[in-house]
Amino acid sequence: MVTLVDGVMPRASDQRATRTWILEGIGWLAVAAYLAQHIRIAENPVDGGLLLGYIDSLASGDRWFHDFIDSYGVANWPLPVFAYELAGERVLGIRVLLWLEKLLAVGLGYGLVRRLSDRFHAWLTVAWMTLLLGLPWPYLHSAYPFIPLTVLQLATWWLLLFEPLRRQRVNVGIAGLLTGIALATKVNAGAFLLAGGLFHYVFFGQAEPASSRMPGRIFQGVRSVGLASYVAVFSLLIWPHFNALYFVYLIVPLGLLLWWAIPTIASRQSLRAQLSTATLYAVTSIGTAFGILVVAIGPAALQDYLRMTQGILSRVAYTIDFPALGVRSQIVGFNEHYWPQLPWAVSVACLAWFVLRGPHRSAPSIDDRRLGSLWALYTAQLFVLYSRPDNAHVLPAMVLAVPVLFVLLHRIGERLWATRRIPARVVLALVIGAGYLSIGTLASRDTLVGANGWHNTRLAGIRNQIPDASVMQLDERAFSLQAYGAMSATARFVDTITDDGARVLLLNRSEILLFASNTRPATGRYRHLFYLVSNALFRRADFDAVAPPGLLAGLLHDPPPVVVTSWGGTVLWRAFPEFENLVRTRYELRETFGHFLVYTRRGLSTPATG
C-alpha cells in the first residue's frame, strides 16, 4: 500500500531516494557501533600511559615544553585535554573523542570517493576504513596523533581536490591552515602533507590560463626541474634504509606519480598563477605551524625549543626493518593475511588504469588532474613510514590507501565492466567480506561490560587486560612488561603509600603506573628523555648530549621516596649504573607484584611525599 503525500502519489524516484536514505542511515549506525565496540579496551601501558601522563599534566595547569618535553607537537594536545576534562578527568572522555574522530575520518573517506566515483565504491571505502580503524588494538584507542591526523589529511585532500568555496584563495588558505595544524601535531606527517599539496598546485592545480611573456620552454624547464627534484628528494629519504620491500612500497608509487605528471610539464597554464597559489599554500601552512608554536611556548623559549628538538630528532634511533611478509605479529590475522600489502594493491590498480587509459593526452581532463592530485597526496603520505614500517606506521598508510584504491577500481570498472557491472560488484563485495573474516571483530558481552581492574577513578570504565586473546596476540618482546593484573596491583599499592603528586622514579617501561597511582615522574620536565632511553631509542651518550648537565646529579642528590622497577634489571638499569647504586644503598624492597618491584627510601614513613 502506497501512502499519499498531500493527496499526491509519490514518484518512484522519491521512493527510491527515501529508501536510500534509510539504508544509508542504518549503515552509518552500524559503522558507529562497530567503531565503538572496543572503546573500553585496555590502555597501551607504555606509550599510551606516557600520553595520559602528559594529558593529565596539561589538565592540571602545566605548560607544554615549559613543564614537560615531548616529541609530538603542541597541536596534538588541546582536544584530548578538553575531552579528558569534559568527562571529569576520566580517560573514557578521550576514548569518546577518538570514536568521533574515527567516524569523521570514515565520513570524509566516503565523501571523497563519492565525489570521484559512485555510491557503491564509496560504501566499500566505508567498509574497509571501518574495519581498519576498528581493530582491537590499544594503539588505535590511545591519544596518538594518528586519528586526528587522518581527519586533517582527508579534509585537506577535499579542499585541494574540489575547492568547494567560491574563491580559490579562501580554499588555499583553509587548506594551508589545516596543513599547518598537521605540522604542529606531528612534524613528519604534516611535512609530507605539505609536499603533496605543493605538488598538486604546481602540476595538477586548476590555475586559470593566463598570458605570459615567458616562453613555453621555460615553463617546461621549471616543471621538469621541480619534478626531478621531488623524485630525488623522496628517493634520498629512504636510501639509508633501502631494501626491496621499500622499493615496492614507496618507490613504485613515486615512479607512477612521475609518469602521471609528465603530461603536465607541457601545460600552457600560467606558471605565475600556479606558483603564486603554491606559495600562498606553503606560507599559510608554515606560518600557521610557527604561529601555534610561538603562542604555545612564547618567543623567549623558541630558541631552547629548537635546540632541544634538533637534539632529539638528530639522535633518536627510530629505524627498524620492514616487517616480514606473512609472519604473525601483534594482531592476529594482520601480517599473516598480508593486510600491510594493501598499498601494493593500490599500485597494481594504478598500473592497470594506466594500461586501460592508453597513451598520455596533451591536455589532461579535470577528472584526470584530480586523480593525479589524489595520487600525489597519497604517495607523499606513504613516506611517513620510510624509516619505521612497524604496524603503527603501516596502518595509517593502509587507511589512506583505501579511498585511493576504490576510486581507481571505479575507473577500471568503467572501462572493463560497463556491461557486466553487477557480477563485478558481487566479486568485489566478496573480497571485502573475506577481509572481515580475516581480522574483523564483533562485539561481545565481555568486551562491552567486562569488569576493569583499575582502582583509579580516572581509569573508570577502561579494562586492564586485552578483552579477546583470539584477536590480539601479545608479542613477548614488545609487551614483556604488560601484565595488566600486576600493574593494577602495583599502582594500587604505590597509591596507598604515597600522597597524590608524590615523585616516583620509574625504571621500567610501564608508564601507566604513574598515571594509575596518582603520582608524577621524579624525572620531571625531562621524563621524555628517560623514556627514549628506556625504549632503546636513545643511547646513554645521546641522553648526555641532550639533557641539561645537572639533571642526573640533581636526581641523585634529591631522590624520590619510591622507586618502581622489574625483575632482571631494565634498560635504564643498564644505561644508568647510578640508579642501581642508588637503589642498593638508599632503598629497601617493600613489595613485589608479579615482575614489578616497589622500593621505598630507608627510614621513610608512609604515606610518602615528594
C-alpha positions as CSV (number, residue, x, y, z in Angstrom):
1,M,0.0,0.0,0.0
2,V,1.4,3.4,-1.0
3,T,0.8,6.4,1.2
4,L,-0.4,9.6,-0.4
5,V,1.6,12.7,0.3
6,D,-0.8,15.8,0.3
7,G,-3.1,13.7,-1.8
8,V,-0.5,13.0,-4.5
9,M,1.1,9.7,-5.3
10,P,4.9,10.0,-4.6
11,R,7.1,9.5,-7.6
12,A,9.2,6.3,-7.9
13,S,12.4,8.4,-7.8
14,D,11.3,9.9,-4.5
15,Q,10.6,6.5,-3.1
16,R,14.0,5.2,-4.1
17,A,15.6,8.3,-2.6
18,T,13.8,7.7,0.7
19,R,14.8,4.0,0.7
20,T,18.4,5.0,0.0
21,W,18.4,7.5,2.9
22,I,17.0,4.9,5.3
23,L,19.5,2.2,4.2
24,E,22.4,4.6,4.5
25,G,21.2,5.7,7.9
26,I,21.2,2.1,9.0
27,G,24.7,1.7,7.5
28,W,26.1,4.7,9.5
29,L,24.6,3.4,12.7
30,A,26.4,0.0,12.0
31,V,29.7,1.9,11.4
32,A,29.3,3.8,14.7
33,A,28.5,0.6,16.6
34,Y,31.4,-1.3,15.1
35,L,33.9,1.5,15.9
36,A,32.5,1.8,19.5
37,Q,32.8,-1.9,20.4
38,H,36.4,-1.7,21.7
39,I,36.1,1.8,23.3
40,R,36.9,0.3,26.7
41,I,39.9,-1.7,25.6
42,A,43.0,-1.8,27.8
43,E,45.3,1.2,27.5
44,N,48.8,0.7,26.0
45,P,50.8,0.8,29.2
46,V,54.0,2.2,27.6
47,D,53.2,4.9,25.0
48,G,49.6,5.2,26.0
49,G,50.5,5.6,29.6
50,L,53.0,8.3,28.7
51,L,50.4,10.2,26.7
52,L,47.9,10.0,29.5
53,G,50.5,11.4,31.9
54,Y,51.0,14.4,29.6
55,I,47.3,15.0,29.2
56,D,46.8,14.9,32.9
57,S,49.7,17.3,33.4
58,L,48.2,19.8,31.0
59,A,44.8,19.4,32.6
60,S,46.4,20.3,35.9
61,G,47.8,23.5,34.6
62,D,51.2,22.6,33.4
63,R,52.5,24.1,30.2
64,W,53.7,22.2,27.1
65,F,57.5,22.3,26.8
66,H,57.9,24.5,29.8
67,D,56.9,21.8,32.2
68,F,57.5,18.7,30.1
69,I,59.4,17.8,26.9
70,D,57.6,15.8,24.2
71,S,58.3,14.5,20.7
72,Y,54.8,15.3,19.4
73,G,53.7,18.8,18.5
74,V,51.6,21.1,20.7
75,A,48.5,20.8,18.5
76,N,48.2,17.1,19.5
77,W,47.0,18.0,22.9
78,P,44.2,20.6,23.1
79,L,41.3,18.2,22.0
80,P,42.3,15.2,24.2
81,V,42.8,17.5,27.2
82,F,39.4,19.1,26.6
83,A,37.7,15.7,26.3
84,Y,39.5,14.5,29.4
85,E,38.4,17.5,31.4
86,L,34.8,17.4,30.0
87,A,34.5,13.8,31.2
88,G,35.5,14.8,34.7
89,E,39.2,13.9,34.2
90,R,38.4,10.4,33.0
91,V,40.1,8.5,30.2
92,L,36.8,7.4,28.8
93,G,36.3,11.0,27.6
94,I,39.4,10.6,25.4
95,R,38.0,7.4,24.0
96,V,34.7,9.0,23.0
97,L,36.7,11.8,21.3
98,L,38.7,9.2,19.3
99,W,35.5,7.4,18.4
100,L,34.0,10.7,17.0
101,E,37.2,11.4,15.1
102,K,37.1,7.9,13.5
103,L,33.5,8.5,12.4
104,L,34.6,11.8,10.9
105,A,37.5,10.2,9.1
106,V,35.3,7.5,7.6
107,G,32.7,10.1,6.6
108,L,35.4,12.1,4.8
109,G,36.6,9.0,3.1
110,Y,33.1,8.3,1.9
111,G,32.6,11.8,0.7
112,L,35.9,11.9,-1.2
113,V,35.2,8.6,-3.0
114,R,31.5,9.6,-3.6
115,R,32.6,12.7,-5.5
116,L,35.2,10.9,-7.5
117,S,33.3,7.7,-8.3
118,D,29.8,6.4,-7.1
119,R,27.9,5.4,-4.1
120,F,28.8,1.7,-4.3
121,H,32.6,2.3,-4.2
122,A,32.1,4.9,-1.5
123,W,30.4,2.4,0.7
124,L,33.2,-0.1,0.0
125,T,35.6,2.5,1.2
126,V,33.5,2.9,4.4
127,A,33.6,-0.8,5.0
128,W,37.3,-1.2,4.8
129,M,38.2,2.1,6.6
130,T,35.8,1.0,9.4
131,L,37.4,-2.4,9.6
132,L,40.9,-0.9,9.9
133,L,40.0,1.8,12.4
134,G,38.0,-0.6,14.4
135,L,40.8,-3.1,15.2
136,P,41.0,-4.2,18.8
137,W,44.5,-2.7,19.2
138,P,45.4,-0.4,22.1
139,Y,47.3,1.8,19.7
140,L,44.0,2.7,18.0
141,H,42.5,3.7,21.3
142,S,45.2,5.9,22.8
143,A,45.8,9.6,22.2
144,Y,48.3,9.1,19.5
145,P,48.1,11.8,16.7
146,F,47.3,9.1,14.0
147,I,43.5,9.5,14.2
148,P,43.2,13.4,14.2
149,L,45.9,13.5,11.6
150,T,43.8,11.2,9.3
151,V,41.0,13.7,9.7
152,L,43.2,16.6,8.9
153,Q,44.7,14.9,5.9
154,L,41.4,13.8,4.4
155,A,39.9,17.3,5.0
156,T,42.9,18.9,3.3
157,W,42.6,16.5,0.4
158,W,39.0,17.5,0.0
159,L,39.8,21.2,-0.2
160,L,42.7,20.7,-2.6
161,L,40.8,18.5,-5.0
162,F,37.4,20.1,-5.1
163,E,37.8,23.7,-3.9
164,P,34.2,23.8,-2.5
165,L,34.3,27.5,-1.6
166,R,33.7,30.1,-4.2
167,R,37.1,32.0,-4.0
168,Q,40.2,29.9,-4.8
169,R,42.4,31.8,-2.3
170,V,40.0,31.0,0.5
171,N,40.2,27.3,-0.3
172,V,44.0,27.6,-0.5
173,G,44.2,29.4,2.8
174,I,42.0,26.9,4.7
175,A,44.0,24.0,3.2
176,G,47.1,25.7,4.4
177,L,45.6,26.3,7.9
178,L,44.8,22.5,8.2
179,T,48.2,21.6,6.9
180,G,49.8,23.9,9.5
181,I,47.8,22.3,12.3
182,A,49.1,18.9,11.0
183,L,52.7,20.2,11.1
184,A,52.1,21.3,14.6
185,T,50.7,17.9,15.5
186,K,53.3,15.6,14.1
187,V,56.0,17.2,12.0
188,N,56.8,14.4,9.5
189,A,53.1,13.7,8.7
190,G,52.5,17.4,8.3
191,A,55.6,17.9,6.1
192,F,54.6,15.1,3.7
193,L,51.1,16.5,3.5
194,L,52.6,19.9,2.6
195,A,54.8,18.2,0.0
196,G,51.8,16.5,-1.6
197,G,49.8,19.8,-1.6
198,L,52.6,21.7,-3.3
199,F,52.8,19.0,-5.9
200,H,49.1,19.4,-6.5
201,Y,49.3,23.1,-7.0
202,V,52.3,23.1,-9.3
203,F,51.5,20.1,-11.5
204,F,47.7,19.4,-11.3
205,G,46.2,22.6,-9.9
206,Q,43.4,24.3,-11.8
207,A,45.0,27.7,-12.1
208,E,43.4,29.7,-14.8
209,P,45.3,30.1,-18.1
210,A,46.9,33.5,-18.5
211,S,49.2,35.2,-21.0
212,S,52.8,35.4,-20.2
213,R,55.9,36.7,-21.9
214,M,57.8,33.7,-20.6
215,P,58.4,31.2,-23.4
216,G,56.8,27.7,-23.2
217,R,60.2,26.1,-23.0
218,I,60.9,27.9,-19.7
219,F,57.6,26.6,-18.4
220,Q,58.6,23.1,-19.3
221,G,62.1,23.5,-17.8
222,V,60.8,24.8,-14.5
223,R,58.3,22.0,-14.1
224,S,60.9,19.4,-15.3
225,V,63.4,20.6,-12.7
226,G,60.7,20.6,-10.0
227,L,59.6,17.1,-10.8
228,A,63.1,15.7,-10.9
229,S,63.9,17.4,-7.5
230,Y,60.7,16.0,-5.9
231,V,61.6,12.4,-7.0
232,A,65.2,12.8,-6.0
233,V,64.5,14.2,-2.5
234,F,61.9,11.5,-1.7
235,S,64.3,8.8,-3.1
236,L,67.1,10.0,-0.9
237,L,64.9,9.9,2.2
238,I,64.8,6.1,2.1
239,W,68.3,5.5,0.7
240,P,69.8,4.7,4.2
241,H,67.0,2.2,4.8
242,F,66.7,0.8,1.3
243,N,65.6,-2.7,0.5
244,A,63.3,-4.5,-2.0
245,L,60.2,-4.1,0.1
246,Y,60.8,-0.3,0.4
247,F,61.1,-0.2,-3.3
248,V,57.7,-1.8,-3.9
249,Y,56.0,0.1,-1.1
250,L,57.4,3.6,-1.8
251,I,59.5,4.0,-5.0
252,V,57.0,2.3,-7.3
253,P,54.2,4.7,-6.3
254,L,56.7,7.6,-6.7
255,G,57.6,6.3,-10.2
256,L,53.9,6.1,-11.1
257,L,53.5,9.7,-10.0
258,L,56.4,10.7,-12.2
259,W,54.6,9.1,-15.2
260,W,51.3,10.7,-14.3
261,A,52.8,14.2,-14.0
262,I,54.8,14.2,-17.3
263,P,52.0,15.5,-19.5
264,T,51.5,18.5,-17.2
265,I,55.1,19.7,-17.9
266,A,54.0,20.9,-21.3
267,S,50.8,22.6,-20.0
268,R,50.3,26.2,-21.2
269,Q,48.8,27.3,-17.9
270,S,50.3,30.3,-16.2
271,L,53.4,29.3,-14.3
272,R,53.0,32.6,-12.3
273,A,49.4,31.7,-11.3
274,Q,50.3,28.2,-10.2
275,L,53.4,29.2,-8.3
276,S,51.6,32.1,-6.5
277,T,48.9,29.6,-5.4
278,A,51.6,27.1,-4.2
279,T,53.4,29.9,-2.4
280,L,50.3,31.0,-0.6
281,Y,49.6,27.4,0.5
282,A,53.2,26.9,1.7
283,V,53.4,30.3,3.5
284,T,50.0,29.7,5.2
285,S,51.0,26.2,6.3
286,I,54.4,27.0,7.7
287,G,53.1,30.3,9.2
288,T,50.2,28.6,10.9
289,A,52.6,25.9,12.4
290,F,55.1,28.5,13.5
291,G,52.3,30.8,15.0
292,I,50.9,27.9,17.0
293,L,54.4,27.1,18.3
294,V,55.1,30.7,19.3
295,V,51.7,31.1,21.1
296,A,52.2,27.9,23.0
297,I,55.7,28.5,24.3
298,G,56.3,32.2,23.8
299,P,59.1,33.8,21.8
300,A,61.6,33.7,24.6
301,A,61.6,29.9,24.8
302,L,61.7,29.4,21.0
303,Q,65.5,29.0,20.8
304,D,65.5,26.5,23.6
305,Y,62.7,24.5,21.9
306,L,64.5,24.4,18.6
307,R,67.8,23.3,20.2
308,M,66.1,20.6,22.3
309,T,64.0,19.3,19.3
310,Q,67.0,19.3,17.0
311,G,69.0,17.4,19.6
312,I,66.3,14.7,20.0
313,L,65.4,14.3,16.3
314,S,69.1,14.2,15.2
315,R,69.9,11.4,17.6
316,V,66.8,9.3,18.0
317,A,67.2,5.7,16.6
318,Y,63.8,5.5,15.0
319,T,64.7,2.9,12.3
320,I,63.5,-0.7,12.1
321,D,63.4,-3.2,9.3
322,F,60.4,-3.7,7.0
323,P,58.1,-6.3,8.6
324,A,58.5,-9.8,7.2
325,L,55.8,-10.9,4.8
326,G,53.2,-13.4,6.2
327,V,54.6,-13.5,9.7
328,R,52.1,-13.2,12.6
329,S,52.6,-10.0,14.6
330,Q,50.6,-8.3,17.4
331,I,47.2,-8.5,15.6
332,V,46.0,-12.0,14.7
333,G,45.1,-12.1,11.0
334,F,47.1,-8.9,10.2
335,N,50.5,-9.7,8.8
336,E,49.8,-13.3,8.0
337,H,46.9,-12.3,5.8
338,Y,49.0,-9.7,4.1
339,W,47.0,-6.7,5.1
340,P,50.1,-4.4,5.2
341,Q,50.5,-5.0,1.5
342,L,47.2,-3.2,0.8
343,P,49.1,-0.2,-0.7
344,W,50.7,-2.7,-3.2
345,A,47.1,-3.4,-4.5
346,V,46.7,0.3,-5.0
347,S,49.9,0.4,-7.1
348,V,48.7,-2.6,-9.2
349,A,45.3,-0.8,-9.7
350,C,47.1,2.3,-10.8
351,L,49.2,0.4,-13.3
352,A,46.1,-1.3,-14.6
353,W,44.4,2.1,-15.0
354,F,47.4,3.4,-17.0
355,V,47.2,0.5,-19.3
356,L,43.5,0.8,-19.9
357,R,43.6,4.6,-20.2
358,G,46.0,4.4,-23.1
359,P,48.7,6.9,-24.1
360,H,49.1,10.3,-22.4
361,R,47.0,13.1,-23.6
362,S,48.5,16.6,-24.0
363,A,45.7,18.2,-22.0
364,P,44.5,16.0,-19.1
365,S,40.9,16.4,-18.2
366,I,39.8,17.8,-14.8
367,D,39.0,14.3,-13.6
368,D,42.4,13.0,-14.6
369,R,44.0,16.0,-12.9
370,R,42.1,15.3,-9.7
371,L,43.0,11.7,-9.8
372,G,46.7,12.7,-10.3
373,S,46.5,15.1,-7.3
374,L,44.9,12.3,-5.2
375,W,47.8,10.0,-6.2
376,A,50.4,12.7,-5.3
377,L,48.9,13.3,-1.9
378,Y,48.7,9.6,-1.2
379,T,52.2,8.9,-2.4
380,A,53.7,11.7,-0.3
381,Q,51.8,10.4,2.8
382,L,53.2,6.9,2.3
383,F,56.7,8.3,3.1
384,V,55.7,8.8,6.8
385,L,56.9,5.2,7.3
386,Y,60.2,5.5,5.4
387,S,62.3,4.7,8.4
388,R,60.0,2.8,10.7
389,P,57.5,0.5,8.9
390,D,56.1,-1.1,12.1
391,N,52.4,-1.8,12.3
392,A,51.7,1.6,14.0
393,H,53.1,3.3,10.9
394,V,51.9,0.9,8.2
395,L,48.3,1.2,9.4
396,P,48.0,4.9,8.7
397,A,49.3,4.2,5.1
398,M,46.7,1.5,4.7
399,V,43.8,3.7,5.9
400,L,44.7,6.4,3.4
401,A,45.2,3.8,0.7
402,V,41.6,2.7,0.9
403,P,39.8,5.7,-0.8
404,V,42.5,5.8,-3.5
405,L,42.1,2.1,-4.2
406,F,38.3,2.3,-4.7
407,V,38.5,5.4,-6.9
408,L,40.9,3.6,-9.1
409,L,38.7,0.4,-9.1
410,H,35.8,2.6,-10.2
411,R,37.8,3.9,-13.1
412,I,38.9,0.4,-14.1
413,G,35.3,-0.8,-13.8
414,E,34.1,1.9,-16.1
415,R,36.4,0.6,-18.9
416,L,36.2,-3.1,-18.3
417,W,32.8,-4.0,-16.8
418,A,30.4,-1.5,-18.3
419,T,28.2,-4.3,-19.5
420,R,28.9,-6.7,-16.6
421,R,28.7,-4.3,-13.7
422,I,26.6,-6.4,-11.3
423,P,28.8,-9.6,-11.4
424,A,31.9,-7.5,-11.0
425,R,30.5,-5.7,-7.9
426,V,29.4,-9.0,-6.4
427,V,33.0,-10.2,-6.7
428,L,34.3,-7.0,-5.2
429,A,31.9,-7.3,-2.3
430,L,33.0,-10.9,-1.6
431,V,36.6,-9.6,-1.4
432,I,35.5,-7.1,1.3
433,G,33.8,-10.0,3.1
434,A,37.0,-12.1,3.0
435,G,38.8,-9.2,4.7
436,Y,36.3,-9.0,7.5
437,L,36.7,-12.8,8.1
438,S,40.5,-12.4,8.4
439,I,40.7,-9.6,11.1
440,G,37.1,-8.4,11.6
441,T,35.7,-8.4,15.2
442,L,32.2,-8.4,16.7
443,A,31.2,-7.0,20.0
444,S,30.8,-9.5,22.8
445,R,29.3,-9.1,26.3
446,D,32.8,-9.5,27.8
447,T,34.1,-6.7,25.6
448,L,31.3,-4.3,26.4
449,V,30.6,-4.9,30.1
450,G,33.6,-6.8,31.4
451,A,34.9,-5.5,34.7
452,N,38.0,-3.4,34.8
453,G,40.7,-3.9,37.5
454,W,41.9,-0.3,37.9
455,H,41.1,1.3,41.2
456,N,41.8,4.8,39.9
457,T,38.6,6.7,39.1
458,R,40.3,8.4,36.1
459,L,40.5,4.9,34.5
460,A,36.9,4.0,35.3
461,G,35.3,2.0,32.5
462,I,38.7,1.1,31.0
463,R,39.7,-2.5,31.1
464,N,43.1,-3.6,32.4
465,Q,43.5,-6.6,30.0
466,I,43.1,-7.3,26.3
467,P,39.4,-8.5,26.1
468,D,39.8,-11.2,23.5
469,A,43.0,-13.2,23.0
470,S,41.7,-14.6,19.7
471,V,42.2,-11.2,18.0
472,M,45.2,-9.9,19.9
473,Q,48.5,-11.7,20.2
474,L,50.9,-10.4,22.9
475,D,54.4,-10.2,21.5
476,E,56.7,-11.1,24.4
477,R,59.4,-8.7,23.3
478,A,57.1,-5.7,22.9
479,F,54.7,-6.5,25.8
480,S,57.1,-8.2,28.3
481,L,56.2,-5.6,31.0
482,Q,52.4,-5.5,30.3
483,A,51.0,-7.9,32.8
484,Y,47.9,-5.9,33.5
485,G,46.9,-7.5,36.8
486,A,50.3,-7.0,38.3
487,M,50.3,-3.4,37.0
488,S,47.0,-2.7,38.6
489,A,48.1,-4.2,42.0
490,T,51.4,-2.2,41.8
491,A,49.6,1.1,41.1
492,R,47.2,0.5,43.9
493,F,50.0,-0.2,46.4
494,V,52.0,2.8,45.3
495,D,48.9,5.0,45.6
496,T,48.4,3.8,49.2
497,I,51.9,4.6,50.3
498,T,52.2,8.0,48.7
499,D,50.4,11.3,48.7
500,D,48.8,12.5,45.4
501,G,51.5,14.1,43.3
502,A,54.4,12.4,45.1
503,R,57.5,11.8,43.0
504,V,58.2,8.2,41.8
505,L,61.3,7.0,39.9
506,L,60.0,4.6,37.3
507,L,62.8,2.3,36.0
508,N,60.7,0.1,33.7
509,R,58.6,0.8,30.6
510,S,55.1,0.6,32.1
511,E,54.4,4.4,32.1
512,I,50.8,3.9,33.0
513,L,51.8,3.1,36.6
514,L,52.4,6.8,37.4
515,F,49.0,7.8,36.0
516,A,47.2,5.0,37.7
517,S,48.8,5.7,41.1
518,N,48.3,9.5,41.1
519,T,52.0,10.2,41.2
520,R,54.3,12.1,39.0
521,P,57.7,11.3,37.5
522,A,60.8,12.0,39.5
523,T,62.5,12.8,36.2
524,G,60.2,15.9,35.9
525,R,60.3,18.0,32.8
526,Y,62.8,15.6,31.1
527,R,60.7,12.5,31.5
528,H,60.6,12.0,27.8
529,L,64.4,11.7,27.6
530,F,64.4,8.8,30.0
531,Y,61.5,7.3,28.1
532,L,63.6,7.4,24.9
533,V,66.4,5.5,26.7
534,S,64.1,3.0,28.2
535,N,62.6,2.1,24.8
536,A,66.1,1.8,23.2
537,L,65.5,4.9,21.0
538,F,68.4,6.8,22.8
539,R,71.8,5.6,23.9
540,R,73.3,6.9,27.1
541,A,75.6,9.1,25.0
542,D,72.6,10.6,23.3
543,F,71.0,11.3,26.6
544,D,74.1,13.0,28.0
545,A,74.3,15.2,24.8
546,V,70.7,16.5,25.1
547,A,70.0,16.6,28.8
548,P,71.0,19.6,30.9
549,P,74.3,18.9,32.7
550,G,72.9,18.9,36.2
551,L,69.8,16.8,35.6
552,L,71.1,13.4,36.7
553,A,73.1,14.8,39.5
554,G,70.1,16.6,40.9
555,L,68.0,13.5,40.8
556,L,70.6,11.5,42.6
557,H,71.1,14.3,45.2
558,D,67.3,14.5,45.9
559,P,65.9,11.1,45.2
560,P,62.2,10.4,45.3
561,P,60.5,8.4,48.1
562,V,59.5,5.5,45.8
563,V,61.3,3.5,43.0
564,V,59.4,1.0,40.8
565,T,61.4,-1.4,38.7
566,S,61.3,-5.0,37.4
567,W,63.0,-8.4,38.0
568,G,66.1,-9.0,36.0
569,G,67.0,-5.4,35.5
570,T,65.8,-3.0,32.9
571,V,67.2,-0.9,30.1
572,L,67.5,2.1,32.5
573,W,69.4,-0.1,35.0
574,R,72.0,-0.9,32.3
575,A,72.1,2.6,30.8
576,F,72.4,4.4,34.2
577,P,74.5,2.4,36.7
578,E,74.0,5.3,39.0
579,F,70.4,4.2,39.5
580,E,71.3,0.7,40.5
581,N,73.8,2.0,43.1
582,L,71.2,4.5,44.4
583,V,68.6,1.8,44.9
584,R,71.1,-0.6,46.6
585,T,72.4,2.0,49.0
586,R,69.4,4.1,49.9
587,Y,66.3,2.0,49.3
588,E,64.7,-1.2,50.6
589,L,62.4,-3.6,48.8
590,R,58.9,-3.0,50.0
591,E,56.6,-5.3,47.9
592,T,56.6,-7.4,44.7
593,F,53.7,-7.8,42.3
594,G,54.4,-10.3,39.5
595,H,57.6,-9.0,38.0
596,F,57.2,-5.5,39.5
597,L,59.4,-4.4,42.4
598,V,58.5,-1.4,44.7
599,Y,61.3,0.2,46.7
600,T,61.0,2.9,49.3
601,R,63.7,5.1,50.8
602,R,65.1,3.7,54.0
603,G,63.5,5.2,57.1
604,L,60.7,6.7,55.2
605,S,57.3,6.9,56.9
606,T,54.1,6.4,55.0
607,P,52.4,7.9,53.2
608,A,55.5,9.0,51.2
609,T,55.6,12.5,49.9
610,G,57.6,14.2,47.1
